[in-house]
Amino acid sequence: MSRFWRLLLISLVIVLVLYGIYFALGRPVIPLPSIPYKVSPGQPLHSIITSNGADQLKLTLNTAGDIEIVSGQQSVVSLNYTPETFENTLDLGERLLIARKIVQSDGDGSRSSPFLRKVINWVIAYYYHVIRFRLSVLLIALP
């Protein structure tokens, strides 16, 4: 057996052992560092952040099926999803983008390719069923 195939086989075994340990632990959610995003006054997002008196808003996406928006210590929005229901969200988002293009341009609104939609659905299903992450974005309203 050549060195390349031996190295490839050893790498594959290591990845399978690590995933087996992850699976045996119950596939816990892996937290990623929070991403800060500063919003200056005058932007529409600034008024949304400061609407209930807080100066920050935290959006948390848990690929295990939860989306939560917290303002201060109070939960504002909490949504649960599956890959099937997330496709409804993609449909709605696509329709809104098409409507925006039609209003802002000459009236030509093209739909996204079916291949791109399948790739997005595969990625969502992968992170929902195989590896789970928690991604947070901290929106900070500047004074």
N, C-alpha and C positions, 0 to 999 in steps of 0.2 A: 504494500500500500504506500502510495507516495506521501510526502510530507504534507502537501496541501490537503488531501482528503483526511489524513489523520487529525490535522489541526481543526478542520471543519467539523469532524465527528466529535472531537473533544469539546469544542465550543457549543455544539448542539446539545450535548449531554449536560453541560453546565447550565445552559439556559433552561432546559427541562427540569433539572433538579431545583433551581431557584424558583421556577414557577410552581413546582410541586410544594415547596415550603410555603410560598405565598398562598396557594390554594388551601393547604392544610391549616393555615392560620385563619381561614375564613374569609379570604380576600378583603383585608381591611383597606379602607380608603387611604391613599397616600396623599398627605397634605403638601401642597406646593407653596412656596413663599407668596405672600400677598403682593399684588402689584399696585403701587400708589399712582393715582392720576389726579393732578391738580386742575381745577376748573376755575377759570377767572370770571369775574363779574361781567355780565353782558351776554354770556352764553346761555342758551335755553336750559341746559343741564344745571346751571348754577341755581336757577330759581326752583328747580325740582328738588335739589339737595337741601336747600334752606327753607323749604315750604313748611316744615314742622318744627323749626327752631334749632335743628342740629346743623353742624357745619361739615358733617361727613356722612357718606352713605356707603355701605359695604354690600357688594354683590358677590354672592358665593354660588359657584356652580359645582355641584357634586355629581360626578358622572355615574354614581350609583342610582341616580334618578331624582335628585332634588335641586331646586333653584330657590335661593332665599335672598331677599333684600332686607337689610337691617339699617335703621336710622337711629343713631344713638344706641340705646339698649332695647328699642322696640322693633319687633318684626313688622315690616310693612307688607311684604309679599312672600308667600311660601307656595311653591308649585312642585308637584310631583309629576314625573313623566316616565314613559317607557319609549323604546325606539319607535314603536308604532305611533304613539301619540305625538312624538317629536316631529314626525313627518307632517302632521297637520300644521305645526308651527312653521316648518319650512315652506309649506304651500302658502300660508298666510303672508310670510315674509316676502316670498317671490312675487305674489300679487301686489303687495304694497310697493316693491321696487319697480315693477313694471308700470304701475299707475304713476309713480313719481317720474319715470323716464318719459312717459307719454305727455304728462303735463309740462315738463321742462324742455322737451324737444319738439320735433316735428310730428309727433303722433305715432312714431314707430316704436312698438314695444315688443321685443322678442323674448321668448321664454328661454330658460337655461336648458342646457343639453341633458338628455336622459342619462347619459353616462356620468356626468358630474353629480346628478342627484343620487345615483346608485353609489358612487364613491362616498358621498357625504353620509348616506345611510349606513354604509359598511363601517365607516369610522365611528359613527355614533354607537352602532351595535357592538363594535370591538371594545370601546371604552366603557360600555354599559355591562357587557357580559364577561370580559376577560380581565382587564386591568382598570382599577378605579382610582380616580384622582379627585382632589378638591382644589379648585382654583378660585381665588378671591381677588377682587378688584376693589380697592379702597378709593372712592371718589371724594376728594377733599375740596371744599369750596373756599377759595381765597377771599380775604376781606376786601 
